[in-house]
């Protein structure tokens, strides 16, 4: 596959055009950011872990009937994906109280929620990705009611599958952020990535954090945490 010019560089990835108009190449970086880029650093080989983990999980989700953008892994850091128009929403599913959820509602971290929760944030770094509800989303024409219904249904299906995937390697899925995209025909599919950058992952026995919170909260051991997740998933 011939790789053409770079289209975009984000906080964790670069996106390139290919000779096929319907296919992009994603290249994962080791750069680490938190608080919408206010904190910056690097985690050695993070890009390799995130690329391999996301690809493995996307393939498992496809087998479970969840459509994704994954096509083919090219190298440790590079993957071909379907070209989509990203829906400008961060879709957050929570199973356990942590992070901003715990702060907003004045609850301690680590409480199992009675049911998974779903939140939307407007994907806009300049505005610090504010929370947004269904009425605001449709009013701003970011997505239609039908698209939101599809996104919610897929998000909860992703959650159910991820819980199983991580439980099998003794990891508790606390919460995660995903994004969706539209194909040319309007079909909504899972896009972006699923990795320790986008998931809160705790060891089931010790509650040790195995994700980007180690960087976000200056806990140290980021490299070891990412590598431990990779080891457990046999990446």
N, C-alpha and C positions, 0 to 999 in steps of 0.2 A: 504494500500500500504506500503510494507516494505521499509524503507529508509536505504540505505547503506552508503558507505563512501562519504565524501565531495570531490568534484572534483575541486572546484575553489572558490576563494573568491575575489570579486572585491570591488570597492569603495563603492557600495551601496547594494550588494547582495551576498549571498552564493549559490552555486549550488551543489546539491547532486545527486548521482546515486540512482535509486530505483531498486526493484526486476525485474521490466520490463525494458528491455534494451532500449526501445523506449521512455521511460518517465523519465524526470528529475524532481526534486523538487527544487524550488527556494525559498529562505528565505530572506526577506527584512530586512535591518538594518536601524538604526537611524543615522548612520555615514553620515556626509555631507562633500563633498570635492568640491574644485573649482580650476580652472587653472591647470587641469590634476594632481590634488593631492597636489599641492603646498600649498594650504590653506585647513586646516582640522578642523572639528568641529563636532557637533552633533545637531540634531533637534529632540526634543522629539516627539515620536510617528510618525515620518516621514515614517518609514517603513510600519506602518499600513495604513496610508493614501495612499501611493504609491501602495501598494499591492491591496487594495480594488478598488482604482480608475482605475488602469491599467486593472484589471480583468473585471470591469464593462464596460469599454470602448472597450476592446477586444471583449467582447460578442456582443456589439452593432455593431462593425465593421464586425464581422462574419455575422450578420443578413443582412448587406449591401453587402455581397458577397466578403469580403476581408478576405483571409485565414490568420489565426494567430496560434501561438503556444499554446494558452490557452487550458487547459483541465478542471481543477477543482480547486477551492479554498479550501484549507484544514483548514486554520485558519486565524486569523487576519494578520499574517505575512508570511504564507506558501501557495504555489500554485504549482500544478502539471502542467508541460508544456511538449510539444513534444520535443524530442531530435532533435536538428538540428546542422548542421555545420554553424557557424556564418560567413556570408560574411564580411570580415574585412573592412567594410566601415561604416562611420557615414553618414546618409542621412539626410540632413537638408532642411526643407521647410520653407520659409519665406513669410509672408503676409504683414508685417509692418517693417519698418526700426528699427533696434535695435542692441545692442551689437557690435560684431566684424564687421558686415555688415556696420553699420553706420560709424564706425571708418575707415574701408578700403576705403570707397567711399566718405568720407567727407560730409555725410549728417546728418541732425539732426535725433534724434530718434522719432518714433511715426508717420512717414509718411506712409500712405497707399500706397503700391506698385501697379502699374498698373496691374500687374499680379503676381501670386505666383512665387517665384524663387526656384530653386533646386540646392543644392551644395553637393558635396561629399568630405569627409575627410578620409584619410587613418587611420584606427583605430590602432594606435600605440602610446602608452603613451611616450615611450622613444624618439620619434620624435615629440612630442607635436601635434599629430593628424594633419599632414599637409593637406592642401587642395590638391585635386587630380582631374584630369579631365578624361573623358572617354578614351582618347587615352592612358594615363598613366596606367589606371586601366586594360585595356586589355593587354597592353604591359607587365605588371607585373603579368598577369594571376590571378588577384584578382577576376575577374568576366568576363563573356563573354559579347559580345554585346547584345545577346538575354536576358541574365540575367539583364543587365543594363536597357534595354527597359522595362522589366517586373517590375523592382524595381521602375523606374520612374513613370510608369503607376499606380502602387499600391500606391506610395507615394502621388501622387496628389489626388487619390481617398480617401486616409486616411485624407488628408487635408480638402477635401470637407465635409466629415462626421464630423470631429472634429470641424470645424467652426460651424456647425449646433448644435452639442452637447453643445458647450460652449456658443453659442449665446442664447440658451434656458435658461441659468442661468446667463445671463447678463455679460458674460466674453468674452473679445476680445482675439482671438488666434493670438498672434504676430508671433511666430515661434515655431518650435519644431525639435527635433532630434529623429530619429528612426533607428532601425537596422533590417536587414533581415537575414534569415537563409535558408539553403537547407535541405530538407528531403532526405532520402536515394535515392529516385527516381529522385532527382534533382529539385523537385518543390520548388519554392521560396515562403516563407511565412513570415509574420510579426513576429518579435521576440522581445526580450528585454522588455521594459516597456513604458508606456505613463503616465506621472505624472508631478507634479510641478517641479521635478528634471530635466525633459527633455523638458518641454514646457515653453515658456514665456506666461504668462496669466495675462492680465490686466483687472481690472474692467472697464466695458464699459462706465460708466458715469464719473468716476474720474481718470481713468488710474492708479489707485493704483496697485502696483505689487503684485501678488499673487503666487509667484514662488520662485525658488532658487536664483534669483537675489537679494533677500533681504539678503541672506547669503553672496553671492558673492560680493556684494557692501557695506557690513556692514550697511545695512539700519535698522536692527533690525526687530522684529515682525515676524520672520520666522515661529514660531509655530502657531501663530494666522493666518497667511496667508494660510498655508497648511490646517488648520482646517476649514477655511472659504471656501476653494474650496471643501473640503469634505462635508461640510454642504450644499452647493448649489447643489452638485451632489447627495445629499441624500445617502451618503455612510454608 
